[in-house]
Amino acid sequence: MTDQVVGAFKSAEAITGGAIGSVTHIARGAVKGFSSTAVDMTTGAVAVAESVINGVGKVSGDVLAGTTNAVRGVIQGISDTGGDVAKIAVSVVDGAISAAKDLGLSTEAAAHSAVLGVIQAADEIGGKVGESMKQALIGSASIPKDVLKAALGEKK
């Protein structure tokens, strides 16, 4: 999937002059694409986040912004398809951290960017669903609490 994502980014870059702006839309569209298949939503969402982040790493130097936007797009796509975003949010953050680390980012920087993407999506979705995502992040043992606190304070 990463090769297809790289192709999409290169096309977006040729059209718009930058690939980062298209990251959210590409991730969101990829989630919508697999949602009608037999792929487990959590597995698919994590795979999309990891592929998009790896694609950003191959096309653009701004992997942190790409991580935030990829996670945001994945969460929006899950919400669009009626998936359980609160359940999936922490897994997507964990996958995004793993992908960003593979590209040489620190765990803390990757976690901050990924959590920020979930928070931005939660704020956009709003209501009980948005709040449930934030509570899932707060309850996660895998996300460093100092990173979570900083991202919750920053929001956008």
Backbone as a ProteinNet text record, in pm:
[ID]
protein_1_A
[PRIMARY]
MTDQVVGAFKSAEAITGGAIGSVTHIARGAVKGFSSTAVDMTTGAVAVAESVINGVGKVSGDVLAGTTNAVRGVIQGISDTGGDVAKIAVSVVDGAISAAKDLGLSTEAAAHSAVLGVIQAADEIGGKVGESMKQALIGSASIPKDVLKAALGEKK
[TERTIARY]
81.8	0	86.3	204.7	289.3	323.1	345.1	376.7	262.1	138.5	23.8	13.4	41.6	36.4	143.6	262.3	370	326.7	263.9	214.3	111.5	21.1	-80.2	-15.3	84.5	153.8	228.2	293.9	368.2	272.9	157.4	57.8	8.3	-21.6	-69.1	37.6	162.5	272.5	286.9	271.3	281.8	169.1	51	-64.6	-63.5	-35.4	-49.4	81.3	192.6	322	361.8	278.2	310.9	224.6	284.3	210.6	142.5	194.1	143.7	-4.3	-45.9	-185.4	-283.5	-237.2	-326	-328	-243.2	-229.2	-360.8	-431.1	-556.7	-656.6	-668.1	-765.4	-729	-601.2	-557.6	-585.1	-552.2	-576	-725.8	-803.1	-949.1	-1008.6	-966.2	-1015.9	-974.8	-853	-806.2	-889.9	-925.4	-1009.4	-1146.8	-1203	-1334	-1325.7	-1211.6	-1193.5	-1193	-1131	-1126.5	-1246.8	-1325.1	-1434.6	-1541.1	-1551.3	-1652.3	-1597.1	-1475	-1414.3	-1423.1	-1367.9	-1369.9	-1257	-1177.8	-1065.7	-1118.9	-1062	-1095.1	-1065.4	-1157.8	-1143.3	-1016.5	-985.4	-865.3	-740.6	-732	-615.8	-600.6	-710.5	-705.8	-666.9	-722.2	-691.5	-544	-490.2	-347.2	-261.8	-299.7	-223.3	-225.9	-339.4	-348	-258.3	-267.6	-183.8	-35.6	5.8	147.6	190.9	107.3	142.4	149.8	55.1	55.1	176.8	208.6	326	453.9	465.6	582.1	587.8	471.9	467	513.2	469.5	514.1	666	717.6	862	941.2	882.2	950.7	938.5	834.1	807.8	841.5	817.4	831.3	919.5	986.4	1069	991.7	866.8	790	705.2	772.5	703.9	616.2	653.6	570.3	435.1	435.2	308.3	232	302.6	239.1	175.5	240	185.5	55.9	56.7	-64	-178.3	-149.6	-253.5	-300.4	-208.4	-246.8	-340.7	-306.3	-390.5	-525.9	-523.4	-648.6	-737.8	-680.6	-757.2	-810.5	-729.4	-774.1	-892.9	-882.8	-991.7	-1117.1	-1102.7	-1218.3	-1282.1	-1198.7	-1250	-1324.8	-1271.9	-1339.7	-1474.9	-1477.6	-1602.4	-1702	-1653.3	-1739.9	-1807.5	-1737.3	-1789.3	-1863.6	-1877.6	-1952.4	-1873	-1741	-1656.7	-1645.3	-1597.7	-1581.5	-1449.7	-1456	-1333.9	-1263.1	-1338	-1273.5	-1191.3	-1245.6	-1174.7	-1050	-1062.5	-955.4	-849.2	-882.1	-791.4	-656.3	-656.7	-530.7	-445.8	-508.5	-433.1	-370.8	-443.9	-390.9	-272.2	-282.7	-170.4	-49.5	-70.4	41	106.4	23.7	78.2	151.9	99.2	164.5	298.8	303.7	429.6	532.3	490.2	580	633.5	544.6	586.5	681	649.7	734.7	871.4	871.8	1000.4	1084.7	1019.7	1092.2	1157.3	1101.7	1157.1	1258.4	1289.9	1394.3	1347.3	1218.4	1168.5	1178	1184.3	1183.1	1042.6	1035.8	906.2	818.7	877.5	801.2	745.4	827.3	780.8	671.7	689.8	591	460.5	470	350.4	275.5	347.8	284.8	210	274.1	210.6	87.5	97.6	-14.6	-131.6	-102.5	-208.1	-273.9	-195.4	-250.3	-348.2	-316.5	-408.1	-541.2	-537.2	-662	-740.8	-673.2	-742	-806.6	-735.9	-793.9	-918.1	-909.6	-1025.6	-1138.9	-1105.7	-1207.8	-1279.3	-1204.3	-1264.8	-1355.4	-1313.7	-1394.9	-1521.8	-1509.9	-1624.9	-1718.8	-1659.4	-1734.2	-1825.7	-1903.3	-2002.4	-1943.4	-2027	-1986.2	-1878.5	-1884.3	-1784.6	-1646.7	-1639.2	-1511.7	-1458	-1544.3	-1502.3	-1458.1	-1524.9	-1486.9	-1347.6	-1309	-1173.4	-1069.9	-1097.2	-1003.4	-991.6	-1102.6	-1099.6	-1022.9	-1034.5	-958.4	-808.6	-768.5	-626.8	-580.2	-659.6	-623.4	-610.3	-695.6	-693.5	-589.3	-518.9	-421.2	-291.3	-243.3	-115.2	2.4	-23.1	87.5	128.8	46.6	77.7	135.4	257.5	318.9	230.4	205.3	112.8	160.6	290.7	339.4	314.7	328.5	302.3	153.5	71.4	-73.5	-117.1	-63.3	-98.7	-58.8	60	105.3	15.7	-18.7	-101.6	-243.7	-296.7	-430.2	-432.9	-323.2	-314.7	-296.2	-236	-205.6	-322.1	-387.5	-501	-468.4	-447.6	-426.4	-307.2
-119.2	0	125.7	120.2	239	292.1	202.4	247.8	326.9	282.1	355.3	492.7	496.8	623.2	718.8	666.9	750.3	807.5	724.8	772.4	883.1	865.9	968.9	1098.3	1086.9	1207.1	1277.4	1200.6	1262	1333.4	1274.2	1339.6	1468.1	1460.8	1579.3	1687.3	1646.2	1742.3	1811.2	1735.7	1793.9	1892.7	1861.9	1947.8	2070.6	2049.8	2157.8	2220.3	2155	2205.7	2155.7	2076	2019.9	1899.4	1799	1675.3	1676	1750.3	1744.2	1782.8	1878.5	1920.5	1812.7	1714.3	1608.8	1486.2	1483.5	1365	1326.3	1421.6	1391.6	1329.5	1385.6	1336.2	1196.7	1173.4	1041.9	936	965.5	869.3	843.7	949.4	936.3	852.3	879.6	804.4	658.2	631.3	492.3	412.8	474.8	406.8	378.2	475.3	453.2	340.6	331.5	227.6	86.9	66.1	-69.4	-101.3	-2.1	-24.9	-120.3	-132.6	-222	-362.8	-387.3	-519.2	-597.2	-716.3	-800.8	-767.8	-665.9	-629.2	-576.1	-623.9	-573.4	-423.3	-345.2	-199	-153	-213.1	-170.9	-203.5	-324.7	-365.9	-277.2	-251.4	-167.3	-24.3	30.5	168.6	184.9	89.6	94.8	82	-8.8	-26.2	101.5	167.4	292.7	399	414.9	515.3	488.1	363.3	329.8	353.7	313.3	331.5	478.3	556.4	698.7	767	734.2	794.4	753.1	626.8	582.8	653.6	673.6	747.2	890.2	954.3	1091.3	1092.9	993.4	986.2	974.5	910.8	893.5	1015.6	1097.2	1208.7	1344	1358.8	1488.3	1475.6	1581.3	1580.3	1606.1	1645.7	1683.7	1566.7	1467.1	1345.9	1374	1468	1498	1555.4	1651.7	1705.8	1597	1514.7	1404.3	1304.5	1279.3	1187.4	1243	1370.1	1433.4	1424.7	1461.1	1462.4	1323.3	1227	1088.8	1033	1050.4	1000.5	1071	1200.6	1277	1222.8	1198.7	1145.3	1005.9	920.8	784.7	788.4	868.7	877.9	935.2	1035.5	1090.3	983.7	905.8	799.2	693	656.5	559.2	615.9	742.1	806.2	810.2	843	849.4	715.4	606.8	473.7	409.6	482.3	430.5	338.9	338.5	254.6	309.7	227.3	264.8	339.8	470.7	551.9	550.4	544.6	542.9	416.1	304.6	176.3	175.3	233.9	226.7	334.9	445	559.6	523.7	449.7	417.3	325.7	229.9	141	218.6	316.4	399.2	481.9	536.1	612	520.4	400.8	306.5	271.7	248.8	219.3	337	456.5	577.1	600	574.8	588.2	490.3	368.2	265.9	305.6	352.9	393.3	512.4	610.6	729.5	694.1	604.5	559.8	491.3	412.1	345.5	446.2	566.4	672.5	759.6	721.4	790.8	896.4	908.8	1006.6	951.4	1040.1	996	948.6	859.6	809.7	923.9	1015.9	1128.3	1217.3	1250.7	1336.2	1266	1137.6	1061.6	1051.4	1023.1	1011.7	1144.3	1252.2	1384.5	1413	1389.5	1416.4	1329.3	1201.4	1109.6	1146.3	1174.2	1212.2	1342.4	1435.2	1561.5	1536.1	1440.6	1406.4	1353.4	1267.5	1215.9	1329.5	1415.4	1526.1	1620.3	1650.5	1736.4	1671	1541.4	1470	1466.5	1443.6	1439.9	1573.8	1682.5	1815.8	1841	1792.4	1809.8	1724	1602.4	1512.3	1560.3	1597.6	1656.1	1559.4	1615.1	1539.8	1427.3	1329.8	1216.4	1132.4	1123.1	1044	1107.9	1238.7	1309	1296.3	1310.3	1298.5	1155.9	1056.4	916.6	885.7	949.4	929.6	986.7	1105.5	1166.5	1080.9	1027.9	942.4	813.2	759.2	638.9	667.5	783.9	821.9	835.3	901.4	923.1	789.8	693.7	563.7	466.9	503.8	413.6	408.4	288.4	271.5	291.2	284.6	290.9	432.7	530.4	668.9	741	793.4	865	980.8	987.3	1086.8	1230.2	1255.3	1390.7	1434.5	1341.7	1370.3	1397.4	1314.8	1331.3	1466.5	1501.8	1628.9	1746.8	1740.5	1848.3	1858.8	1745.4	1748.4	1795.2	1754.9	1799.6	1950.2	2004.8	2148.3	2225.9	2162.6	2229.5	2227.4	2117.1	2091.2	2117.7	2240	2269.6	2357.9
0	0	0	60	67.2	-72.1	-169.2	-304.9	-366.8	-342.2	-393.4	-326.5	-197.1	-123.4	-175.9	-200.6	-255.3	-390	-472.7	-601.2	-585.2	-489.4	-463.5	-416.5	-328.6	-280.1	-392.1	-477.4	-588	-682.8	-707.4	-791.7	-726.5	-597.1	-524.4	-523.4	-505.7	-503.7	-639.1	-747.6	-881.5	-908.2	-854.4	-878.6	-787.8	-660.1	-561.1	-517.3	-548.4	-504.4	-366.3	-302.7	-172	-142.5	-81.9	-54.6	81.6	178.4	315.6	323.2	245.2	248.7	206.8	132	84.2	175.7	277.5	362.8	428.6	486.8	555.9	459.1	340.4	242.6	191.6	168.6	120.8	227.3	352.2	460.2	478.2	476.5	493.5	380.6	258.5	143.6	147.1	192.5	200.8	300.2	412.3	511.7	452.3	384.1	321.4	218.9	151.1	50	107.1	220.7	275.8	363.8	399.4	494	440.4	310.3	252.7	228	271.7	254.7	385.8	385.4	505	602.3	573.1	659.3	792.5	902.5	1035.6	1039.5	1095.1	1095.4	1167	1280.5	1353.4	1272.9	1221.6	1142	1019.4	951.4	832.3	863.2	971.4	1009.3	1043.6	1118	1152.8	1026.7	937	812.6	728.7	721.1	645.9	709.9	841.2	909.6	884.7	902.6	882.7	738.4	642.1	500.5	462.3	510.6	477.7	539.1	662.6	727.8	655.5	617	540.6	405.4	343.5	217	232.1	340.2	368.2	385.4	455.9	477.2	348.4	247.8	119.6	29	51.5	-39.1	23.3	152	218.1	340.6	376	495.5	623.4	613.6	731.7	781.7	836.9	882.2	1003.4	1087.8	1204.6	1163.2	1072.7	1022.6	948.1	874.1	803.2	897.6	1011.5	1111	1168.9	1205.3	1258.8	1157.8	1034.1	931.1	893.2	891.3	859.4	965.5	1090.7	1199.7	1197.4	1177.1	1169.2	1057.5	940.1	826.7	851	912.4	942.6	1038.4	1142.2	1240.6	1174.8	1090.4	1019.3	930.2	863.1	777	855.1	971.1	1057	1101	1138.9	1179.6	1063.7	943.9	825.4	797.1	826.3	793.6	910.1	1020.6	1134.4	1225.4	1210.3	1295.7	1436.8	1526.8	1667.7	1684.6	1665.6	1666.8	1801.7	1909.9	2042.1	2058.4	2014.3	2024.3	1935.7	1818	1718.6	1738.3	1802.8	1813.1	1874.6	1984.1	2051.4	1963.2	1895.4	1806	1691	1638.5	1529.6	1579.2	1698.7	1756.2	1772.9	1826	1843.6	1709.6	1606	1473.1	1414	1433.9	1382.4	1450.7	1579.8	1653.1	1598	1575.9	1521.6	1384.1	1296.2	1161.9	1166.2	1248.5	1257.6	1315.9	1414.5	1470.6	1363.8	1276.6	1168	1073.8	1070.8	986.3	1060.2	1184.6	1258.7	1356.2	1378.3	1474.9	1616	1711.1	1850.3	1885.6	1983.4	2029.4	2077.4	2151.6	2206.1	2096	1997.2	1887.3	1807	1780.4	1704.8	1782.8	1912.3	1996.1	2000.1	2017.9	2023.6	1894	1780.5	1651.5	1629.8	1666.1	1647.9	1739.4	1864.4	1959.3	1914	1865.6	1816.5	1701.9	1613.8	1504.9	1554.8	1658.8	1716.7	1780.7	1852.6	1920.4	1819	1711.1	1607.7	1547.4	1517.8	1463.3	1565.5	1691.9	1797.6	1808.1	1799.4	1806.2	1685	1568.1	1447.4	1452	1502.2	1512.1	1622.1	1735.6	1845.7	1918.7	2008.9	2084.5	2168.7	2194.7	2277.5	2209.3	2077.3	2003.9	2019.6	2000.5	2016	2157.1	2254.8	2394.5	2427	2369.1	2396.1	2342.1	2231.2	2178.4	2274.6	2324.8	2419.8	2545.6	2592.7	2712	2684.9	2563.9	2528.1	2531.7	2482.8	2487.4	2632.2	2713.5	2854	2926.6	2893.1	2959.1	2906.3	2801	2740.1	2819.4	2841.5	2909.6	2814	2683.1	2586.7	2549	2581.7	2544.2	2665.6	2652.3	2765.5	2812.3	2941.7	2997.3	2976.2	2979.2	2956.8	2812.7	2719	2577.9	2558.7	2621	2611	2667.5	2783.2	2847.1	2757	2698.1	2610.2	2486	2427	2307.3	2338.9	2452	2491.5	2514.8	2562.6	2584.9	2455	2356.3	2230.1	2132.9	2118.3	2028.4	1883.7	1841.3	1697.9	1678
[MASK]
++++++++++++++++++++++++++++++++++++++++++++++++++++++++++++++++++++++++++++++++++++++++++++++++++++++++++++++++++++++++++++++++++++++++++++++++++++++++++++

